[in-house]
Amino acid sequence: ITGLAQILARGGVPAASAALVATDLNASANAATAATAAANSVPLEVVRADLLGAVRPGTVDVLLFNPPYVPTSEEEAAGGQAERDISAAWAGGPDGRVVVDRLLPDLGRLLSARGVFYLLGVRENRPDELAAQVEAQHGMRAELIAERRAQNERLFVMRFSRSQPASA
């Protein structure tokens, strides 16, 4: 999120015109996010929360989501979430989608009319299936905007946006 704020600033978007909010279950992750933002002079609100339950519907213009995406056992994923420990940062359940699948039903409600959603994941998360699911549930189109290999992980970033009506 600090990087996004810096990109916006370079593009001429004043920091005061954007409300930047980061959420995480893990207090250490929140502290690291706050420290990174402060070291880069980025105004950022950091909230210890589970996903976006406290966010007012229709208010999110850009949602960046770096969920726990590593395929693990159900027990490891559930334990990390329950204990709010460091394993919650990576333990994503059998296909790495336990947390992603919790967010997706609320996605259309959370995003503003012009809202976009960026999702980081790994190939095991089945990006084609994710794209089809979001299109079916929310009428949003998906675009694969980045792929790279990081050691044994094959990472992707997808951008989801509402379909714009054709111009008359």
Secondary structure by P-SEA (a helix, b strand, c coil): caaaaaaaaaacccccccbbbbbbccaaaaaaaaaaaaaaccbbbbbbcccccccccccccbbbbbcccccccaaaaaaaaaaccccccccccccccaaaaaacccccccccccbbbbbbbccccaaaaaaaaaaaaccbbbbbcccccccccbbbbbbbbccccccc
